[in-house]
Amino acid sequence: MIRYLLLFFLGLLVYYSLRTALSPASRSSGRKQRQQRMTGQDMVLDPECNTYVVKERAVARRMHGEVMYFCSDSCARKHEEKDRS
């Protein structure tokens, strides 16, 4: 009895794996995801901790007439404090 249940679940696993791999929707969506990753996003350097951050997610501050980007509010505050002293 247990053998038949295991064979049944193994058959289901193979069926769904093949169905997913061979369906046209999965192939086209995979292409779209690759294209989105390949287009990339603008990265900016955080001057405080020297890490790169996606520009759209970065914290922006205007200092000395220039926009600077930081990974977080805490990095922006630290940089402002260093700049004041």
Backbone atoms as SQL, in Angstrom:
CREATE TABLE atoms (id INTEGER PRIMARY KEY, chain TEXT, resi INTEGER, resn TEXT, atom TEXT, x REAL, y REAL, z REAL);
INSERT INTO atoms VALUES
  (1, 'A', 1, 'MET', 'N', 0.820, -1.194, 0.000),
  (2, 'A', 1, 'MET', 'CA', 0.000, 0.000, 0.000),
  (3, 'A', 1, 'MET', 'C', 0.871, 1.269, 0.000),
  (4, 'A', 2, 'ILE', 'N', 1.892, 1.278, 0.860),
  (5, 'A', 2, 'ILE', 'CA', 2.774, 2.443, 0.924),
  (6, 'A', 2, 'ILE', 'C', 3.522, 2.606, -0.396),
  (7, 'A', 3, 'ARG', 'N', 3.885, 1.514, -1.008),
  (8, 'A', 3, 'ARG', 'CA', 4.595, 1.553, -2.282),
  (9, 'A', 3, 'ARG', 'C', 3.742, 2.240, -3.347),
  (10, 'A', 4, 'TYR', 'N', 2.440, 1.943, -3.370),
  (11, 'A', 4, 'TYR', 'CA', 1.547, 2.563, -4.354),
  (12, 'A', 4, 'TYR', 'C', 1.395, 4.061, -4.106),
  (13, 'A', 5, 'LEU', 'N', 1.332, 4.453, -2.840),
  (14, 'A', 5, 'LEU', 'CA', 1.251, 5.884, -2.526),
  (15, 'A', 5, 'LEU', 'C', 2.524, 6.608, -2.965),
  (16, 'A', 6, 'LEU', 'N', 3.667, 6.018, -2.691),
  (17, 'A', 6, 'LEU', 'CA', 4.924, 6.630, -3.116),
  (18, 'A', 6, 'LEU', 'C', 5.010, 6.736, -4.635),
  (19, 'A', 7, 'LEU', 'N', 4.594, 5.701, -5.337),
  (20, 'A', 7, 'LEU', 'CA', 4.591, 5.752, -6.799),
  (21, 'A', 7, 'LEU', 'C', 3.622, 6.809, -7.318),
  (22, 'A', 8, 'PHE', 'N', 2.479, 6.943, -6.664),
  (23, 'A', 8, 'PHE', 'CA', 1.500, 7.949, -7.057),
  (24, 'A', 8, 'PHE', 'C', 2.084, 9.355, -6.909),
  (25, 'A', 9, 'PHE', 'N', 2.695, 9.639, -5.752),
  (26, 'A', 9, 'PHE', 'CA', 3.269, 10.967, -5.525),
  (27, 'A', 9, 'PHE', 'C', 4.474, 11.225, -6.426),
  (28, 'A', 10, 'LEU', 'N', 5.236, 10.209, -6.703),
  (29, 'A', 10, 'LEU', 'CA', 6.347, 10.351, -7.633),
  (30, 'A', 10, 'LEU', 'C', 5.830, 10.671, -9.038),
  (31, 'A', 11, 'GLY', 'N', 4.748, 10.005, -9.434),
  (32, 'A', 11, 'GLY', 'CA', 4.129, 10.290, -10.728),
  (33, 'A', 11, 'GLY', 'C', 3.612, 11.718, -10.803),
  (34, 'A', 12, 'LEU', 'N', 2.986, 12.184, -9.725),
  (35, 'A', 12, 'LEU', 'CA', 2.515, 13.576, -9.691),
  (36, 'A', 12, 'LEU', 'C', 3.675, 14.557, -9.808),
  (37, 'A', 13, 'LEU', 'N', 4.742, 14.269, -9.105),
  (38, 'A', 13, 'LEU', 'CA', 5.909, 15.141, -9.152),
  (39, 'A', 13, 'LEU', 'C', 6.477, 15.223, -10.566),
  (40, 'A', 14, 'VAL', 'N', 6.603, 14.100, -11.218),
  (41, 'A', 14, 'VAL', 'CA', 7.113, 14.077, -12.592),
  (42, 'A', 14, 'VAL', 'C', 6.154, 14.813, -13.527),
  (43, 'A', 15, 'TYR', 'N', 4.860, 14.581, -13.363),
  (44, 'A', 15, 'TYR', 'CA', 3.860, 15.230, -14.214),
  (45, 'A', 15, 'TYR', 'C', 3.941, 16.756, -14.094),
  (46, 'A', 16, 'TYR', 'N', 3.929, 17.275, -12.859),
  (47, 'A', 16, 'TYR', 'CA', 3.956, 18.726, -12.681),
  (48, 'A', 16, 'TYR', 'C', 5.296, 19.331, -13.099),
  (49, 'A', 17, 'SER', 'N', 6.363, 18.597, -12.908),
  (50, 'A', 17, 'SER', 'CA', 7.668, 19.095, -13.350),
  (51, 'A', 17, 'SER', 'C', 7.713, 19.228, -14.865),
  (52, 'A', 18, 'LEU', 'N', 7.242, 18.203, -15.562),
  (53, 'A', 18, 'LEU', 'CA', 7.223, 18.262, -17.028),
  (54, 'A', 18, 'LEU', 'C', 6.260, 19.320, -17.534),
  (55, 'A', 19, 'ARG', 'N', 5.112, 19.428, -16.907),
  (56, 'A', 19, 'ARG', 'CA', 4.124, 20.419, -17.325),
  (57, 'A', 19, 'ARG', 'C', 4.673, 21.832, -17.170),
  (58, 'A', 20, 'THR', 'N', 5.350, 22.079, -16.076),
  (59, 'A', 20, 'THR', 'CA', 5.925, 23.401, -15.848),
  (60, 'A', 20, 'THR', 'C', 7.059, 23.686, -16.827),
  (61, 'A', 21, 'ALA', 'N', 7.903, 22.708, -17.046),
  (62, 'A', 21, 'ALA', 'CA', 9.058, 22.907, -17.923),
  (63, 'A', 21, 'ALA', 'C', 8.658, 23.084, -19.381),
  (64, 'A', 22, 'LEU', 'N', 7.579, 22.437, -19.804),
  (65, 'A', 22, 'LEU', 'CA', 7.205, 22.467, -21.215),
  (66, 'A', 22, 'LEU', 'C', 6.128, 23.482, -21.559),
  (67, 'A', 23, 'SER', 'N', 5.563, 24.154, -20.573),
  (68, 'A', 23, 'SER', 'CA', 4.493, 25.108, -20.875),
  (69, 'A', 23, 'SER', 'C', 5.086, 26.374, -21.488),
  (70, 'A', 24, 'PRO', 'N', 4.442, 26.927, -22.508),
  (71, 'A', 24, 'PRO', 'CA', 4.956, 28.140, -23.154),
  (72, 'A', 24, 'PRO', 'C', 4.943, 29.347, -22.226),
  (73, 'A', 25, 'ALA', 'N', 4.023, 29.402, -21.292),
  (74, 'A', 25, 'ALA', 'CA', 3.945, 30.551, -20.390),
  (75, 'A', 25, 'ALA', 'C', 5.185, 30.640, -19.520),
  (76, 'A', 26, 'SER', 'N', 5.673, 29.518, -19.038),
  (77, 'A', 26, 'SER', 'CA', 6.845, 29.564, -18.167),
  (78, 'A', 26, 'SER', 'C', 8.085, 29.992, -18.939),
  (79, 'A', 27, 'ARG', 'N', 8.186, 29.591, -20.189),
  (80, 'A', 27, 'ARG', 'CA', 9.349, 29.989, -20.976),
  (81, 'A', 27, 'ARG', 'C', 9.323, 31.479, -21.274),
  (82, 'A', 28, 'SER', 'N', 8.162, 32.024, -21.616),
  (83, 'A', 28, 'SER', 'CA', 8.108, 33.448, -21.937),
  (84, 'A', 28, 'SER', 'C', 8.294, 34.298, -20.694),
  (85, 'A', 29, 'SER', 'N', 7.746, 33.880, -19.562),
  (86, 'A', 29, 'SER', 'CA', 7.926, 34.672, -18.348),
  (87, 'A', 29, 'SER', 'C', 9.379, 34.632, -17.901),
  (88, 'A', 30, 'GLY', 'N', 10.056, 33.513, -18.130),
  (89, 'A', 30, 'GLY', 'CA', 11.476, 33.428, -17.810),
  (90, 'A', 30, 'GLY', 'C', 12.292, 34.393, -18.645),
  (91, 'A', 31, 'ARG', 'N', 11.922, 34.524, -19.915),
  (92, 'A', 31, 'ARG', 'CA', 12.603, 35.475, -20.796),
  (93, 'A', 31, 'ARG', 'C', 12.393, 36.900, -20.312),
  (94, 'A', 32, 'LYS', 'N', 11.165, 37.205, -19.911),
  (95, 'A', 32, 'LYS', 'CA', 10.873, 38.557, -19.436),
  (96, 'A', 32, 'LYS', 'C', 11.680, 38.877, -18.189),
  (97, 'A', 33, 'GLN', 'N', 11.783, 37.924, -17.278),
  (98, 'A', 33, 'GLN', 'CA', 12.552, 38.158, -16.058),
  (99, 'A', 33, 'GLN', 'C', 14.024, 38.380, -16.381),
  (100, 'A', 34, 'ARG', 'N', 14.562, 37.598, -17.312),
  (101, 'A', 34, 'ARG', 'CA', 15.963, 37.781, -17.688),
  (102, 'A', 34, 'ARG', 'C', 16.177, 39.150, -18.316),
  (103, 'A', 35, 'GLN', 'N', 15.229, 39.594, -19.158),
  (104, 'A', 35, 'GLN', 'CA', 15.367, 40.896, -19.789),
  (105, 'A', 35, 'GLN', 'C', 15.332, 42.001, -18.747),
  (106, 'A', 36, 'GLN', 'N', 14.463, 41.871, -17.736),
  (107, 'A', 36, 'GLN', 'CA', 14.402, 42.885, -16.695),
  (108, 'A', 36, 'GLN', 'C', 15.703, 42.932, -15.908),
  (109, 'A', 37, 'ARG', 'N', 16.272, 41.774, -15.621),
  (110, 'A', 37, 'ARG', 'CA', 17.536, 41.753, -14.893),
  (111, 'A', 37, 'ARG', 'C', 18.660, 42.323, -15.741),
  (112, 'A', 38, 'MET', 'N', 18.613, 42.092, -17.042),
  (113, 'A', 38, 'MET', 'CA', 19.687, 42.544, -17.910),
  (114, 'A', 38, 'MET', 'C', 19.646, 44.048, -18.127),
  (115, 'A', 39, 'THR', 'N', 18.460, 44.664, -18.056),
  (116, 'A', 39, 'THR', 'CA', 18.383, 46.100, -18.274),
  (117, 'A', 39, 'THR', 'C', 19.069, 46.847, -17.147),
  (118, 'A', 40, 'GLY', 'N', 19.024, 46.311, -15.934),
  (119, 'A', 40, 'GLY', 'CA', 19.737, 46.901, -14.817),
  (120, 'A', 40, 'GLY', 'C', 19.061, 48.134, -14.265),
  (121, 'A', 41, 'GLN', 'N', 19.632, 48.607, -13.214),
  (122, 'A', 41, 'GLN', 'CA', 19.146, 49.807, -12.554),
  (123, 'A', 41, 'GLN', 'C', 20.351, 50.662, -12.206),
  (124, 'A', 42, 'ASP', 'N', 20.113, 51.954, -12.069),
  (125, 'A', 42, 'ASP', 'CA', 21.199, 52.860, -11.713),
  (126, 'A', 42, 'ASP', 'C', 21.601, 52.632, -10.266),
  (127, 'A', 43, 'MET', 'N', 22.894, 52.509, -10.058),
  (128, 'A', 43, 'MET', 'CA', 23.438, 52.323, -8.719),
  (129, 'A', 43, 'MET', 'C', 24.220, 53.577, -8.340),
  (130, 'A', 44, 'VAL', 'N', 24.150, 53.942, -7.061),
  (131, 'A', 44, 'VAL', 'CA', 24.889, 55.097, -6.559),
  (132, 'A', 44, 'VAL', 'C', 25.723, 54.658, -5.363),
  (133, 'A', 45, 'LEU', 'N', 26.824, 55.348, -5.150),
  (134, 'A', 45, 'LEU', 'CA', 27.737, 55.016, -4.065),
  (135, 'A', 45, 'LEU', 'C', 27.402, 55.837, -2.831),
  (136, 'A', 46, 'ASP', 'N', 27.202, 55.163, -1.718),
  (137, 'A', 46, 'ASP', 'CA', 26.984, 55.822, -0.433),
  (138, 'A', 46, 'ASP', 'C', 28.348, 56.313, 0.051),
  (139, 'A', 47, 'PRO', 'N', 28.532, 57.640, 0.207),
  (140, 'A', 47, 'PRO', 'CA', 29.853, 58.150, 0.597),
  (141, 'A', 47, 'PRO', 'C', 30.223, 57.819, 2.042),
  (142, 'A', 48, 'GLU', 'N', 29.263, 57.463, 2.859),
  (143, 'A', 48, 'GLU', 'CA', 29.538, 57.168, 4.266),
  (144, 'A', 48, 'GLU', 'C', 30.064, 55.747, 4.460),
  (145, 'A', 49, 'CYS', 'N', 29.361, 54.759, 3.936),
  (146, 'A', 49, 'CYS', 'CA', 29.767, 53.364, 4.171),
  (147, 'A', 49, 'CYS', 'C', 30.316, 52.690, 2.911),
  (148, 'A', 50, 'ASN', 'N', 30.402, 53.442, 1.825),
  (149, 'A', 50, 'ASN', 'CA', 30.984, 52.951, 0.564),
  (150, 'A', 50, 'ASN', 'C', 30.297, 51.706, 0.017),
  (151, 'A', 51, 'THR', 'N', 28.984, 51.660, 0.125),
  (152, 'A', 51, 'THR', 'CA', 28.231, 50.573, -0.492),
  (153, 'A', 51, 'THR', 'C', 27.419, 51.143, -1.644),
  (154, 'A', 52, 'TYR', 'N', 27.145, 50.307, -2.618),
  (155, 'A', 52, 'TYR', 'CA', 26.320, 50.726, -3.744),
  (156, 'A', 52, 'TYR', 'C', 24.865, 50.422, -3.438),
  (157, 'A', 53, 'VAL', 'N', 24.006, 51.376, -3.778),
  (158, 'A', 53, 'VAL', 'CA', 22.580, 51.280, -3.503),
  (159, 'A', 53, 'VAL', 'C', 21.828, 51.576, -4.794),
  (160, 'A', 54, 'VAL', 'N', 20.699, 50.901, -4.997),
  (161, 'A', 54, 'VAL', 'CA', 19.840, 51.214, -6.139),
  (162, 'A', 54, 'VAL', 'C', 19.337, 52.644, -5.951),
  (163, 'A', 55, 'LYS', 'N', 19.498, 53.460, -6.958),
  (164, 'A', 55, 'LYS', 'CA', 19.202, 54.891, -6.846),
  (165, 'A', 55, 'LYS', 'C', 17.758, 55.147, -6.432),
  (166, 'A', 56, 'GLU', 'N', 16.834, 54.332, -6.935),
  (167, 'A', 56, 'GLU', 'CA', 15.421, 54.536, -6.617),
  (168, 'A', 56, 'GLU', 'C', 15.118, 54.282, -5.146),
  (169, 'A', 57, 'ARG', 'N', 15.922, 53.448, -4.484),
  (170, 'A', 57, 'ARG', 'CA', 15.692, 53.114, -3.074),
  (171, 'A', 57, 'ARG', 'C', 16.572, 53.907, -2.121),
  (172, 'A', 58, 'ALA', 'N', 17.497, 54.669, -2.647),
  (173, 'A', 58, 'ALA', 'CA', 18.458, 55.385, -1.809),
  (174, 'A', 58, 'ALA', 'C', 17.811, 56.586, -1.127),
  (175, 'A', 59, 'VAL', 'N', 18.405, 56.980, -0.013),
  (176, 'A', 59, 'VAL', 'CA', 17.984, 58.172, 0.724),
  (177, 'A', 59, 'VAL', 'C', 18.778, 59.342, 0.151),
  (178, 'A', 60, 'ALA', 'N', 18.083, 60.338, -0.375),
  (179, 'A', 60, 'ALA', 'CA', 18.749, 61.472, -1.026),
  (180, 'A', 60, 'ALA', 'C', 18.802, 62.668, -0.080),
  (181, 'A', 61, 'ARG', 'N', 19.955, 63.317, -0.045),
  (182, 'A', 61, 'ARG', 'CA', 20.141, 64.540, 0.731),
  (183, 'A', 61, 'ARG', 'C', 20.900, 65.539, -0.139),
  (184, 'A', 62, 'ARG', 'N', 20.532, 66.829, -0.018),
  (185, 'A', 62, 'ARG', 'CA', 21.239, 67.869, -0.756),
  (186, 'A', 62, 'ARG', 'C', 22.268, 68.495, 0.184),
  (187, 'A', 63, 'MET', 'N', 23.533, 68.402, -0.209),
  (188, 'A', 63, 'MET', 'CA', 24.630, 68.974, 0.579),
  (189, 'A', 63, 'MET', 'C', 25.566, 69.716, -0.356),
  (190, 'A', 64, 'HIS', 'N', 25.885, 70.938, 0.005),
  (191, 'A', 64, 'HIS', 'CA', 26.805, 71.765, -0.779),
  (192, 'A', 64, 'HIS', 'C', 26.336, 71.911, -2.223),
  (193, 'A', 65, 'GLY', 'N', 25.029, 72.027, -2.422),
  (194, 'A', 65, 'GLY', 'CA', 24.473, 72.200, -3.755),
  (195, 'A', 65, 'GLY', 'C', 24.500, 70.949, -4.614),
  (196, 'A', 66, 'GLU', 'N', 24.766, 69.820, -4.006),
  (197, 'A', 66, 'GLU', 'CA', 24.866, 68.561, -4.745),
  (198, 'A', 66, 'GLU', 'C', 23.991, 67.514, -4.053),
  (199, 'A', 67, 'VAL', 'N', 23.306, 66.688, -4.846),
  (200, 'A', 67, 'VAL', 'CA', 22.482, 65.621, -4.277),
  (201, 'A', 67, 'VAL', 'C', 23.383, 64.426, -3.990),
  (202, 'A', 68, 'MET', 'N', 23.313, 63.953, -2.742),
  (203, 'A', 68, 'MET', 'CA', 24.094, 62.785, -2.341),
  (204, 'A', 68, 'MET', 'C', 23.124, 61.682, -1.953),
  (205, 'A', 69, 'TYR', 'N', 23.505, 60.455, -2.229),
  (206, 'A', 69, 'TYR', 'CA', 22.637, 59.311, -1.968),
  (207, 'A', 69, 'TYR', 'C', 23.260, 58.414, -0.906),
  (208, 'A', 70, 'PHE', 'N', 22.386, 57.930, -0.003),
  (209, 'A', 70, 'PHE', 'CA', 22.830, 57.094, 1.103),
  (210, 'A', 70, 'PHE', 'C', 21.984, 55.834, 1.166),
  (211, 'A', 71, 'CYS', 'N', 22.546, 54.800, 1.793),
  (212, 'A', 71, 'CYS', 'CA', 21.822, 53.534, 1.898),
  (213, 'A', 71, 'CYS', 'C', 20.725, 53.604, 2.951),
  (214, 'A', 72, 'SER', 'N', 20.867, 54.489, 3.938),
  (215, 'A', 72, 'SER', 'CA', 19.873, 54.582, 5.008),
  (216, 'A', 72, 'SER', 'C', 19.903, 55.974, 5.623),
  (217, 'A', 73, 'ASP', 'N', 18.888, 56.245, 6.446),
  (218, 'A', 73, 'ASP', 'CA', 18.846, 57.521, 7.163),
  (219, 'A', 73, 'ASP', 'C', 20.016, 57.643, 8.132),
  (220, 'A', 74, 'SER', 'N', 20.383, 56.538, 8.754),
  (221, 'A', 74, 'SER', 'CA', 21.478, 56.605, 9.729),
  (222, 'A', 74, 'SER', 'C', 22.798, 56.981, 9.049),
  (223, 'A', 75, 'CYS', 'N', 23.057, 56.450, 7.869),
  (224, 'A', 75, 'CYS', 'CA', 24.272, 56.834, 7.141),
  (225, 'A', 75, 'CYS', 'C', 24.212, 58.306, 6.737),
  (226, 'A', 76, 'ALA', 'N', 23.047, 58.770, 6.331),
  (227, 'A', 76, 'ALA', 'CA', 22.906, 60.181, 5.954),
  (228, 'A', 76, 'ALA', 'C', 23.167, 61.078, 7.158),
  (229, 'A', 77, 'ARG', 'N', 22.618, 60.705, 8.329),
  (230, 'A', 77, 'ARG', 'CA', 22.841, 61.502, 9.547),
  (231, 'A', 77, 'ARG', 'C', 24.314, 61.506, 9.949),
  (232, 'A', 78, 'LYS', 'N', 24.956, 60.356, 9.893),
  (233, 'A', 78, 'LYS', 'CA', 26.381, 60.280, 10.240),
  (234, 'A', 78, 'LYS', 'C', 27.202, 61.181, 9.329),
  (235, 'A', 79, 'HIS', 'N', 26.888, 61.159, 8.047),
  (236, 'A', 79, 'HIS', 'CA', 27.633, 61.978, 7.094),
  (237, 'A', 79, 'HIS', 'C', 27.380, 63.464, 7.353),
  (238, 'A', 80, 'GLU', 'N', 26.143, 63.827, 7.664),
  (239, 'A', 80, 'GLU', 'CA', 25.833, 65.226, 7.975),
  (240, 'A', 80, 'GLU', 'C', 26.574, 65.681, 9.225),
  (241, 'A', 81, 'GLU', 'N', 26.648, 64.817, 10.248),
  (242, 'A', 81, 'GLU', 'CA', 27.363, 65.173, 11.477),
  (243, 'A', 81, 'GLU', 'C', 28.853, 65.352, 11.212),
  (244, 'A', 82, 'LYS', 'N', 29.442, 64.489, 10.415),
  (245, 'A', 82, 'LYS', 'CA', 30.859, 64.633, 10.067),
  (246, 'A', 82, 'LYS', 'C', 31.090, 65.908, 9.275),
  (247, 'A', 83, 'ASP', 'N', 30.137, 66.235, 8.411),
  (248, 'A', 83, 'ASP', 'CA', 30.264, 67.414, 7.559),
  (249, 'A', 83, 'ASP', 'C', 30.197, 68.693, 8.392),
  (250, 'A', 84, 'ARG', 'N', 29.391, 68.688, 9.444),
  (251, 'A', 84, 'ARG', 'CA', 29.250, 69.875, 10.303),
  (252, 'A', 84, 'ARG', 'C', 30.507, 70.127, 11.126),
  (253, 'A', 85, 'SER', 'N', 31.175, 69.075, 11.531),
  (254, 'A', 85, 'SER', 'CA', 32.343, 69.266, 12.410),
  (255, 'A', 85, 'SER', 'C', 33.635, 69.437, 11.655);
